């Protein structure tokens, strides 16, 4: 059976798509991956063992009229390019993981009579997925709370696919306290600035701190330079690991006792799968503030604490962070809070349902 996965925009859309693609390849089946042309999309999808196509697309929402015209023309061009790709590949199904690139691919697929589905990672859906939900055959959701946003007869609760390599047994490489900072695939300037301010005090309080910091592609050189300017850098440089984008997240999570992150759905799925305590600072400008709702879900479980970016006080945040790192029993309690979750196998659910759809079952 031939499959198409389409996803773009951020790692939050791309990584679940890659997890599905890897599962399909393990089954010995054929697939192609269709994404956008942004640097982060090309970076995450480079050197993958499947064929990747990149279409040029832009969003329409909240843009000046002139930019909307340009974006609309790009979407039309992407539709025709997607249609040509699909005609040549002849897939049985298309699974859209989100991002604007999903729109022309799904529209082209529907025009060609291909079975289609979308997967929503967040509690509150994005505009592209709300639009597509009216025309796809199936809608997979990661949180039961999302059901009310979609046509009821199409909805299947699957959870969010996590890459299998994340779940492989690992051995920690350090004996200290591990702190992982991840601002998502695009990074987060606010998190980067905050951690640069706090890191001298953290190392003063915890000389055995092992710090892993994903900066995002754009901020990497700037953040790396700022760390190197700190007086503590030479003393602790073996304990400070800085990356634009962490390829091996399984390693990073294994090294960490605590995670500081945004509240994108893919990050949350990984935290839940690996039972990692976290401090979440939702991105305040996400559509419909969906990251706030995502974060509240983990807070309600007891696995995470939440700080709003607009109200965050540096001293209060530092004291909270210091308190958690000082009390392993608190971290253990947060870890145990995840035990109430019954984590299904999202990839298997999605692929199984799409196989049934393709066969007309």
N, C-alpha and C positions, 0 to 999 in steps of 0.2 A: 504494500500500500504506500502511496506517495502523500506526503504531508507538506504543508506550508505553515511556518510560524512567522508571524509579523509582530514586531515590537519596536519601539523607539523612544527617544526623548531622554530617558534616564536609566540607570541601572535597575531602578525599581520595576521597570517594565521589561528590560532586557534579560535580567538574571533568571526570573521564572521561565521565560521563553527558552533560555539556554538549558535550563534543567529539563524541560520537556524535550528539547532537541536531543540531549544526551540519552534520555530514556528511549527515544525513537531509534537512535543509532544502535543502542544495545540490542534492540530487537531485530537488527539487520534490515530495517526498512529505509526508504529514501526520503530525504527532506531537503528543502531549501529554506533559508531564513531571509526575510525582507525587512530592512531597517532604513533609517534615515542617514543623512550625510554629516551629521554633527561630529566634531572630534571625539566626544565621549562614546558615541555609537561605534565609530570606527575602531577606537581603542579597545573597547570591551570585546568586540567581535573579531578582532584580528587573530589570525592563526587558528581559527576554529576548524575542526575536522568536517565541516559541512559547507556547502556553497552559500555565500552571503551576497545578496544584492542590496545596493544602497540607492534609495530614491530621495530626491530633494523635495522636502516639504517644509511648510511653516504653519504655525497656528494662526487662526483668524480672530480668536476672542480677544477683546480689549486692545485691538490694534487701530491706529489711525486709518481712515478710509483708503488712502493711497496704498498703505501696506497691506490692507485686506485684499485689494485688487491683485497685487503682486502675489500674495499667498494663495489666492484663489486660482490664479493661472498656474502656479506650481502644482497645486493639488490636481488640476485637470491633466497636466502633463504627466504627473505621477500615476494617475489612473490609467492612462494609455500605456505607459511603460509596464505597469503591473499586469495589465491585461495581456500584453505580449508575452511576459515571463510565464504567466499562468497557462496560456495556450500552449507554449512549448513544453512545459513541465508536466501538465495534465495531472494535477493532484486530485485526490479524493476529498480532502478536507483542508480547511484553513482555520487556524486558531490565532486570534488576535489578542495580544497581551497588553495592548494599550499604546498610547502615543499617537500623534497625528498621522504617522505613516500607515497606521492600521486602517484608516478611513478609505483611501483609494484602493488598497489591496482587497478589503472586504467588498467594496462596491463592485470592483472588477470580478471578484469571485462569484458574487450573486448573479451578475450579468451572464456569466458563463455556466451557471447552474451547479456550482460547487457548494458542498455543504460547509457551513461556516459556524463559528462559535467565538465568543469573547470570554476573557477571564478578567474579572475585576479584583485587583489586589486590596484596595482600600475599603473601609467601611462606607465612606461617601464616594460615589462614582465620579470619575472625570467626565467632562463634556463629550469627548470623543466616544466613550463607551456608552453614555446615555443615548447618543445619536444612533450608534450602531446596534444597540439592543433591540431596536424596533424591527430590524431586518435580518439579524442572524437567527440561526436555528436553535442554538443553545447559549445559555449564559451561566458561566461558572463563577461562584462567589467564594471569597476567602473568609468572610465573617457572616454568620447568620443574619446580623442586623442589616445587611445590604439588600436583603430579599425584597423589601418594600419599594425599592427604586426601579425594579425591572418587571417585565411581564411575567406573572407568576408561573405560567405553564412552561416557561423556558428555563427556569432557574434550577440549578443543581449546586448544592453546597459541596465544595471540593477541598477547601483550604488552599494554601499558596504553595506551589512547588518549591522545594529546596534542593539544591544540587547535592547529589549523593556524596561527593568528596568532602562536604562539610561534616558529614556524620561518621566518617572513618575514624577509628581509634587513633589518638595522637599522644605524644609524650611531650610534656612541657620542657622547654630548654633553659628555664631560669628558676631560681629559688626565691625570688622576691614577690612583690605585690604587682600584679599585672593590671594595667589600665589601658583600655583601647578606646580611641576617639575616632568615630567615623561619621562624616557629614554627608554620606551618600556618595554616589559616583561623581557628582558635580562638586562635592566638597561643601563647605559652609563657611563663609568669611567670618560670621559671628563666632562660631565654635573655634575657628583657628585663632582669632584674636583673643578670645577668652582663655584658651589653653596656654597661649604664649605669655599672658599676664600671670597665670596661676602656677605655671610649671616651676619657677624658682622656689616658691613657697612649698610646693608639693615635695620637691626633692629635699628641701630642708627638713620637712616633717617625716618623710619616708625615704631615707638614703638608699633603701633597697627597691625603690620603685622601678618598674620596667614599663616604659611608656611606648605605645605603638600609636602613631597618628597618621590617619589618612586625610590628606589635605584637599583632594580634588586636583584636577589637572592644572587649572588656572593659577592656583595659589601655591603650588608646590615649591617653586624656586624662591618665592618671597618668604614662605614659612621656614623653609630650610635655612635660608640666610639669617632669619631672625633668631632661630634656635642657636645657630653657630655664633651669633653675637653675644649670647648670654654668657655670663661669667662661669656658670656651672657646666657649660657644654663639654669642655675638655675633661672635666672630672667624671661626667656621667655619660659620655657619648656612646659607650657600649650598651647603655641602658635606654637609649632614645632611638627609636626606629621610625623614620619618616618616609612616607610613600605618597605619590600622587594618587594611586589607585592600587589597592591590595588585591593581587591576583589570587592568592591562597588564603581565603577567609577562614578556612578550617584551622590553619596554623594560628591566625590572629586571635580567633575566639578561644582556642586552647590556651594561649598565653595569658588571657585576660581573666581577672577576678571580677572586674566591673567594666561596663561599657557606657560611654557617653556618646549619644547619637541623636540625630533627628528621628522622626517617627514615621518614616516611609514604611509601606506595607512589607516590602521584602526584608528590610532590616528587622521588623517585628517578627516575621515568620522565622528568621534565623535565630533570633533571641529565644523564641518559644521552643524551637526544635532542639536547641542546645542548652536550654534552661539557664540563660545568662542574666544575672541582675543588671539593671540598667538605670541610668539617669537620662531621661528623654527631654529634649528641647525642640518641640515641634516647629517646623518651618512656618512662620506666621502668614506667609503670602501664598501658600498652597491653595488650590481651587477649593472654595467652600470650607477652608480651614480643616480639610479632611485629616491632616496629621494630628490635630488636637483630638479628634475622635479616636484615631488609631491608638494614640498614647493613653487615653483614658481607659481603653480596654485592658492594657497591661497593668495600669495602676490599680484598676478594680480587682485584678487577680492578686496583686501584691508583689508582682515581679519587678516593678519599676516605680521610680519617682518621676514627677513631671515638673518642669519649670517653664513658664511662659517667657519667651524671649523679651517681650516688651516690658515685663515687670521684674526681670531677673536682677537681683542685687548681688554683685560680685562677692561680697563678704559672706552673705548667707549661703550662696552656692558653694563657696570654698569650705565653709564649716560643715555643710552637709556631706560634701565629698570626703573631707577629712574624717568625719565620724564613721562613714561607711567603710572606708579603707582601714580604719582602726579597729573595727569590730567584725571579725570574720563570721561570728555567729549571726549577725544581721544579714550579711550577704548569703549565708547558708539558708536562712529563713526565706529570703526572697527567691532563692533558687528552688526551694521546696514548693513555693506557691504555684509553680508551673505544673506540678504533678496532677492538678485537677483537670488539666487539658487532656483530651484524648486525640492526639495528633494522628490524623489519617495519612494515607499516602496519596497526596494530591495529584502527582503526575499520573499515577496508575488510574485514579478515578477519571481524570480528564481524558486520557487516551482511550480507556475502555468505553466510555460513553460516546466518544467520537467514532470509534470503530463500529459500534452499534448503529450510529446514525448513518455512516457510510454504507452499511449493509442493509439499511432500511428495516432494522429490527425494532 
